[in-house]
């Protein structure tokens, strides 16, 4: 049963701003309502949040009932790096998908959040669990989760205006030629393989990544690099590396010889995340430790003394700032 409410506009203003004040919800929640076809101007369905309202107009809103889906049983552990009333910072394990989808049969990070009780209030009928940004299934590392609507709105804006940032570490082969490599190339869905993204496509979206040399393996065949994203496209780091004939160890989708490394465990790790805390308004930094597979690979292939010098937040942040 739908709950229908009416609201009278008393002065000219944007539809999303008006409803946000009247209903007492964030703009992003209102936009979801509009996109889901729940908002009417008179008897006509509205599709654009920026519609200009006139004095005396009546706006109708249908509030759908939220259908809660039961969480699947979770058979993985997630390390919590930090938690308070507003945010949850975690170290996502490799092999865990963030969002449920028809093709995903196993428990996801959203299922884990449901068990933990992280459910954001919603007016659009869709379940929301505070996911601000995502990591690929095979990628491990730091993620921030919002625990309420205000925090979600605040963090999402930072993701858009780049005041939130992440530094990734990856083990690649063959090594990059230069100390710093910058790639700017549009990324879009591959026409030949729907599982892949590809560079240089006309329908693609602008993407920029910076790669920084950290250490060379003892046999000179692999390299530990740091990666900084200036945009947030699907598979961005992996696609940009493939465009210069490099790939991350364990990446069977973008590797040249997938039969050699048929594994979901990609040696790509979101090592460091920073953002402005929604309540304190202070910039905070969190680092996520490597899992056993990445640790063992680094210990086996690299000089530990060199690794101890370069795998620090200070070294990585400074090295990018020095070259960007």
C-alpha positions in Angstrom: 0.0 0.0 0.0 1.5 3.4 -1.1 1.4 6.4 1.3 0.4 9.5 -0.7 1.2 13.0 0.8 0.6 16.4 -0.7 2.7 19.6 -0.2 1.9 23.2 -1.2 4.6 25.4 -2.6 4.4 28.9 -1.2 7.2 30.5 -3.2 9.2 29.8 -6.3 12.1 27.3 -5.8 13.7 24.1 -7.0 11.6 20.9 -6.6 14.4 18.9 -4.8 15.2 21.8 -2.4 11.5 22.2 -1.6 10.9 18.6 -0.8 14.1 18.2 1.1 12.9 20.9 3.5 9.3 19.7 3.6 10.0 16.0 4.2 13.2 16.6 6.3 15.4 14.3 4.2 18.7 14.8 2.2 18.7 15.9 -1.4 20.0 12.5 -2.5 17.0 10.8 -1.0 14.7 13.2 -2.7 16.4 12.6 -6.1 15.9 8.8 -5.6 12.2 9.4 -5.0 12.0 11.5 -8.2 14.0 9.0 -10.3 11.8 6.2 -9.0 8.7 7.9 -10.4 7.2 8.8 -7.0 6.8 12.6 -7.3 3.9 14.3 -9.2 3.3 17.9 -10.1 -0.5 17.9 -10.1 -1.2 14.6 -11.9 1.9 14.6 -14.0 4.9 12.5 -13.0 8.1 14.6 -12.6 11.5 13.2 -13.8 13.9 16.1 -13.1 15.0 17.2 -9.6 15.7 20.7 -10.8 12.2 21.6 -12.0 11.3 25.1 -10.9 8.2 25.3 -8.8 5.7 28.2 -8.9 3.8 29.7 -6.0 0.6 27.8 -5.3 1.6 24.5 -7.0 0.7 21.2 -5.3 3.3 18.5 -5.2 2.2 14.9 -4.5 4.6 12.2 -3.3 4.0 8.5 -3.1 6.1 6.9 -0.4 6.6 3.3 -1.3 6.9 0.7 1.4 10.5 -0.6 1.8 10.9 -4.3 1.1 13.7 -5.6 3.4 15.6 -8.5 2.0 17.0 -11.0 4.4 20.8 -11.1 4.7 22.6 -14.2 3.4 24.8 -16.1 5.9 28.3 -14.6 5.9 31.3 -16.9 5.9 34.0 -14.2 5.9 35.5 -11.8 8.5 35.9 -8.1 7.9 38.5 -6.1 9.9 37.1 -2.9 11.4 39.7 -0.2 11.3 37.6 2.5 13.0 33.9 3.0 14.0 31.8 5.7 15.6 28.2 6.8 15.4 28.7 8.3 11.9 31.2 6.2 10.0 32.7 2.7 9.7 36.1 2.2 8.2 36.9 -1.4 7.1 39.6 -3.5 5.4 37.6 -5.3 2.7 38.9 -8.8 2.1 39.8 -9.9 -1.5 37.1 -12.1 -3.0 34.2 -10.3 -1.4 31.7 -8.5 -3.7 30.4 -5.2 -2.4 26.8 -5.1 -3.8 24.4 -7.9 -4.4 23.5 -8.6 -8.0 21.6 -11.3 -9.9 24.9 -12.9 -11.0 26.3 -12.9 -7.5 25.4 -16.0 -5.6 27.7 -15.6 -2.5 27.2 -13.3 0.5 28.3 -9.7 -0.2 29.7 -6.9 1.9 26.1 -5.6 2.1 25.0 -8.9 3.7 27.8 -8.4 6.3 26.5 -4.8 7.0 23.0 -6.1 7.4 24.2 -8.6 10.1 26.0 -5.7 11.7 22.9 -3.6 11.8 24.0 -0.8 9.4 20.8 0.2 7.6 20.2 3.8 6.5 16.7 5.2 6.7 15.1 5.5 3.3 12.0 7.1 1.8 12.5 5.7 -1.7 11.7 2.1 -1.0 15.2 0.9 -1.7 17.5 -0.7 0.9 20.5 1.4 1.7 23.5 0.3 3.7 25.9 3.3 3.6 28.1 2.3 0.7 29.9 5.5 -0.4 32.3 3.9 -2.9 33.2 0.4 -4.0 36.1 -1.9 -4.6 36.3 -4.7 -7.2 35.7 -8.2 -5.9 39.3 -9.2 -6.1 40.6 -5.9 -4.6 41.2 -5.6 -0.9 41.7 -2.6 1.4 40.2 0.5 3.0 36.6 1.5 2.6 34.5 4.0 4.4 30.8 3.2 5.2 28.3 5.9 6.3 26.1 4.9 9.3 23.4 7.6 8.8 21.9 9.7 6.0 23.8 12.9 6.9 27.1 11.2 6.9 26.3 9.5 3.6 25.5 12.8 2.0 28.6 14.5 3.4 31.0 11.7 2.3 29.4 11.4 -1.1 30.0 15.0 -1.8 33.7 14.5 -0.9 34.0 11.7 -3.3 32.6 13.9 -6.1 34.8 17.0 -5.3 37.9 14.9 -4.7 38.4 15.9 -1.0 38.2 12.2 -0.3 41.0 10.2 -1.7 42.6 6.7 -1.8 46.1 5.4 -2.5 46.4 1.9 -3.9 49.4 -0.4 -3.9 49.8 -3.1 -6.6 52.3 -5.7 -7.7 52.7 -5.5 -11.5 54.6 -7.1 -14.3 56.6 -6.1 -16.3 57.9 -3.1 -14.4 57.0 0.4 -15.6 59.7 2.3 -17.5 59.5 5.6 -15.6 59.5 6.6 -11.9 56.1 8.3 -12.4 53.6 7.4 -15.1 50.4 9.4 -15.8 47.7 8.0 -18.0 44.8 10.0 -19.2 42.5 8.0 -21.4 38.7 7.6 -21.7 37.3 4.3 -20.3 34.1 2.5 -21.4 32.6 -1.0 -21.6 34.5 -3.3 -24.0 32.5 -4.2 -27.1 34.3 -7.6 -27.4 34.1 -8.7 -23.7 31.3 -7.5 -21.5 33.4 -8.4 -18.3 36.0 -5.9 -19.4 36.4 -2.1 -19.7 38.6 -0.6 -22.4 40.5 2.6 -23.1 40.2 5.1 -25.9 36.5 4.5 -26.7 34.4 7.3 -28.0 31.6 6.5 -25.6 34.0 6.2 -22.7 34.3 8.6 -19.8 37.4 10.7 -19.0 39.8 8.9 -16.6 43.2 9.9 -15.1 45.6 7.7 -13.1 49.1 8.3 -11.7 51.4 5.4 -11.0 54.5 5.8 -8.8 57.4 3.3 -8.6 58.1 2.0 -5.1 60.3 -1.1 -5.4 61.6 -3.6 -7.9 61.6 -7.3 -7.2 64.9 -9.1 -6.7 64.6 -10.8 -10.1 63.6 -7.4 -11.8 60.5 -9.0 -13.2 57.8 -7.5 -11.0 57.4 -4.1 -9.4 55.5 -2.7 -6.4 53.7 0.5 -7.4 51.5 3.1 -5.8 48.4 4.3 -7.7 46.4 7.5 -7.3 43.0 8.0 -8.9 41.9 11.4 -10.1 38.6 9.9 -11.4 36.7 6.8 -10.3 35.9 4.6 -13.3 35.2 0.9 -13.2 38.4 -1.1 -13.2 40.3 2.1 -13.8 43.7 1.1 -12.5 43.6 -2.3 -14.2 42.4 -0.9 -17.6 45.0 1.9 -17.6 47.8 -0.6 -16.9 46.6 -2.9 -19.6 46.7 0.0 -22.1 50.5 0.1 -21.6 50.8 -3.7 -21.6 51.2 -4.1 -17.9 49.0 -6.2 -15.6 48.5 -6.8 -11.9 49.5 -10.2 -10.6 46.4 -12.4 -10.1 44.3 -10.4 -12.5 43.0 -13.0 -14.9 40.6 -10.6 -16.7 43.2 -8.1 -17.9 46.3 -10.3 -17.9 47.9 -11.3 -21.2 48.1 -14.9 -20.2 45.0 -15.7 -18.1 45.6 -19.4 -18.0 48.8 -18.8 -15.9 47.1 -16.9 -13.1 43.5 -18.1 -12.9 42.5 -16.5 -9.6 40.1 -14.0 -8.2 42.9 -12.7 -5.8 44.3 -9.6 -7.4 47.4 -8.1 -5.8 45.7 -4.6 -5.7 45.1 -3.1 -2.3 43.5 0.1 -1.2 46.2 0.9 1.3 45.3 4.4 2.5 42.0 6.4 2.6 41.5 10.0 3.8 38.4 12.1 4.2 36.9 14.9 6.3 34.9 13.4 9.2 31.2 14.4 8.8 30.9 15.4 12.5 34.3 16.7 13.6 35.1 18.2 10.2 38.7 17.1 10.7 40.6 15.3 8.0 41.3 11.7 9.0 43.6 9.1 7.5 43.3 5.3 7.8 45.6 2.6 6.5 44.7 -1.1 5.9 47.2 -3.9 6.4 47.9 -6.4 3.6 46.3 -9.9 3.7 48.4 -13.0 3.9 48.6 -13.6 0.1 49.9 -10.1 -0.6 52.3 -10.2 2.4 53.7 -13.6 1.3 54.2 -12.3 -2.3 56.0 -9.2 -1.2 58.2 -11.1 1.3 59.1 -13.7 -1.4 59.9 -11.3 -4.2 61.2 -8.1 -2.7 63.9 -6.8 -0.4 62.1 -6.3 3.0 64.4 -3.4 4.0 63.4 -1.4 0.9 59.7 -2.3 1.5 59.8 -1.0 5.1 61.1 2.4 3.8 58.5 2.9 1.0 55.3 1.3 2.4 54.4 4.1 4.8 51.6 6.7 4.5 54.0 9.6 4.7 56.3 8.3 2.0 53.5 7.5 -0.4 51.6 10.8 0.1 54.8 12.9 -0.2 56.0 11.0 -3.4 52.7 11.9 -5.2 52.6 15.5 -4.0 56.2 16.0 -5.1 55.3 14.9 -8.7 51.7 16.0 -9.2 
